[in-house]
Amino acid sequence: MRKNLLVMTMVSVGAALASGCIGYERRSTLSPTITGSATLLGSWASSSAVTLPAPSTCTNFKWNVTEQTGNTASGTFNATCAGNLQVAGTANATLSGSTVTWNATASASVPDLPSCPITLSGTAELGVDSIRVPYSGDTCLGKVSGVEVLRKN
């Protein structure tokens, strides 16, 4: 009887020690929604209907992100600002989590007038399939500001 008790104790201790060495590992095959600046690559455009902008706003944003390195991205940028200024230039961004700090440097043109420099900047919020882009900047017709929502094409 004593021998059986000793064997049962040893088996119990061995089982307890062995169970402490066995671990469970759970791995997910799903990647996070926002994985870094690679999520910015591609063409993005305003999701709102194209309308004639007010003198203090810009609309019809188009950003074609063609380059990315780590958390920075760049590409071409187009918009319509201050009524009828057709804006074309480049935009650069730095991604930190779901925050996109960006700036655009461009030229604006209106028929029968010389082109003029435009600068826009802001801190945007990257969503699952959109970017909410608050912006402010200067045009040759004055200051502009507003919010555009871009969707990936």
Secondary structure, 3 states (H helix, E strand, C coil): CHHHHHHHHHHHHHHHHHHHHCCCCCCCCCCCCCCCHHHHCEEEEECCCCCCCCCCCEEEEEEEEEEEECCEEEEEEEEEECCCEEEEEEEEEEEECCEEEEEEEEEEECCCCCCEEEEEEEEEEECCCEEEEEEEEEECCEEEEEEEEEEEC
